């Protein structure tokens, strides 16, 4: 027996003393934390990136957008890859690409190199995020334990979102922006080692499907075009030629993709009959409204604190921390709420709580209230309610889906969430410029109220 084989056997023996499902949960949370953290941690490094690498004002936002665009465009592809090639393999590839690209960002010496590395990070995240959710839905099959596992997974993601600006701000100010990307590389290595030791090569009893390459190219390019148009529209408006071309081209490709899936694909990347499952279709509809209304609020609150109250970027990140803490608390309690109330009632209640918080925020901004009322109190309410809503929505979106399609269901949900966030940010940024921050948060509240209503009408009780 080789030294390598002996070492692996011993490591698996030690890990085997742990409860297997707990190990899967830890591994899924490591992946989720990494992806969500990197989506938010870079925002506070932008001034230093501009000074150090010579970014132009027009190119600087793409340090964030390159990641977001690649991530949103490839999520559906990443979810399907988990079903076709196995969770362990895709976890290893996704975490490996994500970690290598993260280090490459820290080593960047030019804007072009950094943007390419950030896009590669987005692709790695798109492979990684759906597989973490798929791991949980195939491991925790009993409804109550699945709800609790998804609540923990959501709570860790919320912790990543909340801590990103704070960690990024502290590291950037104390030791420089490059360490922001270097310091988390060991977490990626640990995730890869854990995936190799804990996850089986493939789920037993699943058939080996083929990956629909044509469908993958169509849907990835189409979604990327639509998201690109939405992101660009906030800066140059909808009449811009590039925005219109990307939008129309993206929708055309998505339309061709639908025809391809229905009539031409032998093994579709997105079998459309998945939307015949009531829980899947209704949960994704609710998620679109929640994402559009809530995911823009961290950016809007940060801009409000800087533009109106004169906060520095770092202080604005710290000022958002109570919202993040409330999100963690909401995610932690969501499993219990989902089990006790059922997915429909839990979603309605949590969206109603978030609506209350957003309405309160809008009113406080209109009255020029202090930080205590505008962010600390009302922000905590909206953070708690929205984070708690994600768990019952996720439970519903993956309910009734077979194991060989769990990655697909995860990819669809994450794609809807990411795309709706881009739509919401573009639309609500335009509202804030035209009518002020109070109007934009009122629009957020309307989206969450609509989500609660759609949940009441369409979602199954349990």
N, C-alpha and C positions, 0 to 999 in steps of 0.2 A: 504493500500500500504506500502511495507517494506521500510526501510531507504535506502537499496541498490537500489531498483527500482526507488525511488524518485531521488536519486543522479544521476543515469544513465539517467533518463528522462531529468533532468535539464541540464546535460552536453550536451546531444544531442540537446537540445533546443538552447543552446548557439552556438554550432557548426553549427546548421542549418542555422544561420544567414549568414554564409559564403557560397560562391558559391561552390556547391558540387564538381564540377570537379576540382576546385583549391585544395580542401582538398585532393582529391585522388592523385593529382600531388605531393603535399607536402609529403604525406605518402610514395609514390613510391620513391621519392628522398631521404627520410630518410633511407629507406631500402637499396637503391643503394649505398649511401654514406658510410653506415656502413660496407657493404661487401667489397667494393673496398678499403676503408681505412685500414681495417684489413689485406688485402692481401699485403700491402706495409709497414705498420707501424712497423712490427716485425723485418724487415731486419737489422735495425740499433741497435737493442737490443742484437744481437747475441753474441758479446764479453762479455757483462755482464751476459747473460744467461750461457755462458760457465764457467765463473768464479764463479758464485753463486751456480749453480746446479751441476756442475761437468760433463758437457757434454764432451764426447770424440770428437776429430776432425771429425771422421766419422759420428757421430750421430748428430752433431750440425746443418747441413743443413736441417735435418728433422723437425726442428722447423718451417721451411717454407714449406718444401715438404709435411708434413702430412696434412696441411691445403689445399694446392693446389691439392693434389691427391684426397682427399675426395670430394672436391668441384667439380673438373672436372668429377669424376666418377658418381656423383649423380645428375648432372644438368638435364639430360633428365628425370630422375625419378621425380625430384622436379617439373618440368614443367607439367608433366602429372598429378601429385597429385593436382595441382591447378585446373585443369579442372574437375577432378573426385570429389574432396572433397570440392571445393569452395575456392575462393580467401581469404576470411576472415580467415577461419580455418587454411589454410596453412601459411598465413601471421603471425598469432598468434603463431603457432607451430614453424615456422622457426625463427622468431625473438626471441621467448622465448628460444629455444635451443641455438641460437647464443649468446644471452646475458649471459645465465648461463655458457656456455662454456668459454666465454670471462673472466668472473670473476674467473672461475676455473683455467684458465691459470695463472692469477695473484696470485693465492694462491698456485701454484705448489711448491712442495718441492723436487721433483725428476724429472729426465729427462723423465722417463716413464709416469708419471702422466701428465706432460706438453704435451707430444706428443699425448696422448689420448684425452686431452682437445682440442688441436689444430685440431685433426681429427674431433671431434664433432662439432667444430666451422665450419669446412668445410662443413659438412652435413647440418648444419643450414643455411649456406650461399647458398648452392645449392637449398634448399627449398625456400629461400627468394628471390634470384635474379630473377628467371623466373617469379615469381608472381608479382613483381613490374612492369616488362615490360608488362605482361598480363593485369594488372590493367589499364595501359594506353591505350593499343590497344582496350580494350573493352569499355573504357569510352570516349575516343576521337576518334570518328568514322569518322568525316569529315577530308579529307586528309590534308588540310592546318593546322588545329588545332592539328591534330595528329603529324605532322612534328614538329611543335613548341614545343609541349609537350615532344616529344622524344629528341629534342635538349636540353631542360632544364634538362631532366633526364641524358643525356650524359654529360652535363656540370658539374652537381653535382658529377657524377662519376669521371670525370677528376679532379675535385677539391679534391676529396678523394685520388686519386692516387698521386697528386702533393703534398698534405699536409702531407701524411703519413710519409715519411722519416723525414720531418722537425719536425712535432709534436713528433714523436718517439724519434728523436735525442735530442730535448730540454728536454723532460720529463725524459729521461734516464739519461742525464747528470746532471740535476738539482735535481731530487727527486728519481731516481731509476726506473728500468724497470717495476716493478709491477704496478706502477701507470698508465703506458701506457694502461693497460687493465682495470683497475678500473675506470678511469676517464670517459670512454665512455659508461659505463653501463647504466647511466640514459637515454641516447639517445635510447637504446633498450627498456627500460620501456615505454618511451614516444611513441615509435612506436607501441608497443602492445596496449596501451590505445587508440591511434588513430585508429588502425585497428578495435578494438572492437566497437568504437563509429561511425566510418565513413562507413565502408564497410558493404554491405548487407550479410546475411548468405550465400546466393547463388544467382547467376544470374537468373533472372526470365526467364522462357521459355527454359532453358537448360535441356537436358535429363541427368539422373543419370547413367553414365557409370560405368563399373567395372574396377578396377585396375588389369592389367595383371601382376600378381606377378612373374610368371616364366620369362616373358619378361624383367621385371624390374631387376631381379637378373642377367640374362644373359648380358644385356647391361651394367649394372653398373659394374659388375665384368670384362667384356671385356674391357671397356674403361679404367678402373683402371689399368688393366694389361698393356695395351699399353702405357699409360702415365707413369707408373712406369718404364717400360723399357726405354722409352725416357729419363726420368730424370736420371736414373742410368747410361745410356750410356755415358753421359758427363764426368763422373768420372772414369769409369772402362773400357769403350769401348764396342763395339757391340759384341765382341767375348766372353764376360763373360757369364757363364752358366745361371746365374740368369736373365740377360738381355734377352738372347735368349728365355729362358723358359717363361718369362713374356710376351714377344712380341708375340711369336707363340701361346701361350695359349690365350692371349687377342684377337688376330685376329680370332682364331678358335671359341671362344665364340661369337664374333660379327657375324661370318658367321652363326653359329647355330641360333643366334637371328634373323637374316634376314629370315631364313627358317621358324622359329617359327612365325614370324609376317605375313608371306605370306600364310602359309598353316595351322597352328595349332591354333593360338590364336583366340578365339571368339571375344575378344574386344582388339585389339592390343594396346600396349603402344605407338608404333610409326607406325601409318598407313602409309605405304610407298607411298600411292597415294598423300600424301601431296607434294611430290617432283615433281608431275606432274604439279603443279602450277609454271609457269615459273619464276615468281618473287621470289618465295621461293628458288628454286634450284639454280638460278643464284646468288642470294644474298649470300647464304651460300658458294658458290664456291669463290666469291670475298672475303668474310670474312676470309676464310681460308688463302688466300694469304696475306691479310692485316695483320692478326694476326701473321703469320709466319715471316713477314718482320718487323713489328713494335714492337710487344710486348716484344721482346728481347732487344730492344734498350735502355730502362732505365738501365737494368743490365749492358749492354756493356759500356754505357757511364759512369756509376758509377765506373766500374772496370778500365776504361781508365783513369779517373781522379785520381784514387788512385794509379794505377800502374805506370803511365807515369808522372803525374804531382805531385805525392806525397800528394794528399789531404787526410785528415782524413775522416772516414766514415760520420761524421756529416757534414763536409764541402762539401763532395761530394753530400750529400742530398740537402744541400742549393744550391749548384751549379746547380743541376737539376731543381731548382724551375722555372727559366724562361721558360723551356720547358712545365712545368705544367701550367703556366699562359697562354701560347700560346694555350695549349689544351683546356682550359676553354673558351678562346675567339673563337676558332674554333668551339666548340660545340654550343656556343651561336648563332653564325651566320649560323649554318648548317640548321636550320629550314627555314630561309629565302631563302637560296640557293636551298634547296630541292623544295620549293614551286615554286620559279621562274624558275628553270632550269629543274625540273623533276629528278627522282631518277637516271636515267642513266647518264645524263650529269653532275649532281652534283657529283656523285661518281667518274666519270672519271677525273673531274677537281681537286677534292680534293686529289685523289691518285697521280695525276701528281705533285701537289704542294709538297706532301710528298716525292715523288721520287726526286724532285729537292733538298729538304733539306737533304735527306740521301746521295745523290751524293756529295753535297757540304761538308757534314761532312767527308765523306771518303777522299775527296781531301785535306781538311784541315789537317786531321790526317796524311796523307801521306807526306804533306809539313811541318809537325811539327808546325802548326800554334798555336796561343795563344787561351786561353779559350774564348776570345771574339768572334773569328771567328768560332771556332770548336763547341762550345756549345751554346753560347748566341744567335748568329745570325742564324746559320744553324739549331741548335736544335729547335729554335722557329718556323722556317719554317716547319720542319718535324712534330713538335707537332701540329701546327695549321692544316695542311693538313690532317693528319691522324685522329685527333679527329673530324674534320668536316665530314670526310668520314663515320664515324660510323652511323650518323643519317640517310642519305639516304639508306644505306645498311639495317639498321634496319627497316625502313619504307617498303622497298621492301620485306624483309623476313617475314613480318607480313601482307602483303597486300593480300587480297583475301582469308584469312583464317577465318573460321567461329568462333564465340565467344566460342563455346565449345572446339575448338582446339587452342585457343590463347596461353594457357600455354604451349602446346606442341611445337608450333612454336617458342616461346621464349626459351624453353629448348634446342631445336635443335640449334638455333643460338648461344646461350651461350656455349653449348658444343663444337661446331665448333671453336668458338673464343678461348676458354680455351685450347683445344687440339692443335690447331695450334700454340698457344703461346708456349706450351711445346715443340712441334716439332721444332719451330724456335729457341728457346733458346738452345736446345741441338745441333742442327746443326750449328748455328752461333757461339756458344762457341767453338766448334771443329775447325771451320774456323779461329777464332781469335787466337787459340793456334798454329795452323799450319802455318798461313800466316799473322797474325797480325790484328789489329783492323781496318785498312783501308780496308782490303779485306772483313771483316765481314760486314762492313757498305755498301760496294759495293753490297754484296749479298742481304742485306736488300733493297737497291734501286731497284735491279732486281725484287724482289718479289712485290714491290709496282707498278712498271711499268707493270708487268704482270697482277696485279689486275686491273689496268686501262684499259688494253687491253681486258681482259675477260669481264669487265663491258660493254665496247663498243659493244662487239659481242653478249652477251647473255642477258643483262638486258633489261626489257621493258622501254620504254621512260618515262612513268609516271605510 
